[in-house]
Amino acid sequence: MVAQRHAIFREKALKHYTQGRKKDVLPNFSSISAALFAWLLLVSLIATGLVAWYGQVPIFLPGSGIVLGSGNKATTAGGASALAFFAPEQATQLRVGDTVQVQFGASSSHVAGTVAQVMPGTTDLATALTHYGLNFGNTASQSQQIAVALIKLGADFPATSYAGSTVVVEVTVGTQSLFSALTGIQL
């Protein structure tokens, strides 16, 4: 008599075992929290790049100046004014109507103003002062060229109190992208 071979495993167990071996098993390289952090980091970098690319910041021209007294011919139109001096290469960027922030000496107080007049081209300091009716005697560095602008200060500004005071001025001449301001690369 021939002995029958009986399987020692049930048919259902074998089928379950072979199906488990056929499935693809992917390795788990990271957790859900790490993947979420990576996506949030990518989104924040893209948002920062967009803000830097499309965000605009103002461009200022720095200068110095002097507050004119009430007896000068530049102040006869009413209101206080200041005479501002800039580097010669900045003369082409100055425009009538530009907004100005005026700071008095070392104080932190600012006064807003506008550019009322820009002398064409460049000139030396002595010529600019005599043009506006100022005489400070023998001015040093008379051959140095400067750009000159007349700044109208607010009507309520006390010109008599500050006449002859030196000021620091910043003229807003335009805007540029935040990316250009941070990197120095002009787009």
C-alpha positions in Angstrom: 0.0 0.0 0.0 1.2 3.4 -0.9 1.2 5.9 1.8 -0.6 9.2 1.0 1.3 12.3 1.5 -0.5 14.7 3.6 0.6 18.2 3.9 1.3 19.2 7.4 0.1 22.8 6.8 -3.4 23.8 6.0 -4.2 25.0 2.5 -5.4 28.4 3.9 -2.2 29.0 5.8 -0.1 28.3 2.8 -2.1 30.7 0.7 -1.8 33.5 3.3 1.9 33.0 3.5 2.5 33.1 -0.2 0.4 36.2 -0.6 2.4 38.0 2.1 5.6 37.4 0.3 4.3 38.8 -3.0 3.5 42.3 -1.5 5.9 45.1 -2.0 7.3 46.4 1.3 8.6 49.9 1.2 11.2 51.0 3.7 10.2 53.7 6.1 12.8 56.4 5.8 11.2 59.2 7.8 8.3 59.9 10.1 5.2 61.9 9.3 6.4 64.8 11.5 9.7 65.0 9.7 8.0 65.1 6.3 5.6 67.7 7.5 8.5 69.8 8.8 10.3 69.5 5.5 7.2 70.6 3.5 6.7 73.6 5.8 10.3 74.6 5.4 10.0 74.4 1.6 6.8 76.5 1.7 8.4 79.1 4.0 11.5 79.4 1.7 9.3 79.9 -1.3 7.2 82.5 0.5 10.4 84.3 1.6 11.7 84.3 -1.9 8.5 85.8 -3.3 8.5 88.5 -0.7 12.1 89.4 -1.4 11.5 89.4 -5.2 8.3 91.4 -5.3 8.6 93.5 -2.1 9.7 97.1 -2.6 11.8 99.2 -0.3 12.5 103.0 -0.7 15.7 104.4 -2.0 17.1 107.4 -0.1 19.7 110.0 -1.1 21.6 111.2 2.0 22.7 114.8 2.3 23.3 117.5 4.7 22.0 121.0 4.9 21.2 124.2 6.9 17.8 125.7 8.0 17.3 129.1 6.4 16.1 132.0 8.4 13.0 134.0 7.7 14.9 136.8 6.1 16.2 134.9 3.1 14.8 135.2 -0.4 14.1 131.5 -0.5 11.6 131.7 2.4 9.5 134.6 1.1 6.9 132.2 -0.4 5.8 131.3 3.1 6.8 128.4 5.4 10.2 127.4 6.6 12.8 126.0 4.3 16.2 124.4 4.4 19.1 124.3 1.9 20.4 120.7 1.3 23.7 119.7 -0.2 24.3 116.4 -2.0 27.2 114.6 -3.8 27.5 115.7 -7.5 26.6 112.3 -8.9 23.2 112.6 -7.1 22.1 115.7 -9.0 20.4 113.7 -11.7 18.2 111.8 -9.2 16.8 114.9 -7.4 13.3 115.9 -8.5 11.0 118.7 -7.4 8.2 117.2 -5.3 10.3 114.3 -3.8 9.5 113.7 -0.1 12.3 114.4 2.4 12.9 113.4 6.0 14.9 116.1 7.9 16.7 115.3 11.1 18.1 118.1 13.3 21.7 117.5 14.6 22.0 114.4 16.8 18.4 114.4 17.9 16.0 111.7 16.8 13.2 114.1 15.8 12.3 114.1 12.2 10.3 116.7 10.1 8.8 115.8 6.8 9.3 118.1 3.8 9.4 118.2 0.0 11.9 119.3 -2.5 10.8 122.7 -3.7 13.7 123.6 -6.1 16.8 121.9 -7.5 19.7 124.0 -8.8 20.5 122.8 -12.3 23.8 120.9 -12.6 26.4 121.2 -9.9 28.0 124.2 -8.3 30.4 125.1 -5.5 29.4 125.8 -2.0 30.1 129.6 -2.1 28.0 130.1 -5.3 25.1 128.1 -3.8 25.2 130.1 -0.5 25.2 133.5 -2.3 22.5 132.4 -4.7 20.2 131.9 -1.7 21.3 135.1 0.1 23.6 133.5 2.7 27.0 134.8 3.6 29.2 132.7 6.0 32.4 134.6 5.2 35.3 132.6 3.8 33.9 129.2 3.0 36.3 126.3 2.9 36.6 123.9 -0.1 35.0 126.4 -2.5 36.2 124.4 -5.5 34.3 121.2 -4.4 31.3 120.6 -6.6 27.9 119.8 -4.9 24.3 119.4 -5.9 21.9 121.8 -4.1 18.2 121.5 -3.4 15.8 123.8 -1.5 13.6 121.8 0.9 10.2 123.2 2.0 9.4 122.3 5.6 6.0 122.2 7.1 4.1 125.5 7.5 4.0 125.1 11.3 7.7 124.5 11.6 9.4 127.2 13.8 12.0 128.5 11.4 13.2 131.3 13.7 14.1 128.8 16.4 16.1 126.6 14.1 17.6 129.2 11.7 21.2 128.3 10.9 21.0 124.8 12.4 22.6 122.0 10.5 20.4 119.1 9.4 20.7 115.7 7.9 18.3 115.0 5.0 17.1 111.9 3.3 15.3 112.3 0.0 13.1 109.5 -1.2 13.9 109.1 -4.9 12.2 105.7 -5.7 12.0 102.1 -4.7 13.8 98.9 -5.5 13.1 95.2 -4.8 14.1 93.8 -1.4 16.2 91.2 -3.2 18.2 94.0 -4.9 18.6 95.9 -1.6 19.9 92.8 0.2 22.2 91.4 -2.5 23.3 94.6 -4.4 22.3 92.9 -7.7 20.2 95.2 -9.9 17.4 93.4 -11.7 
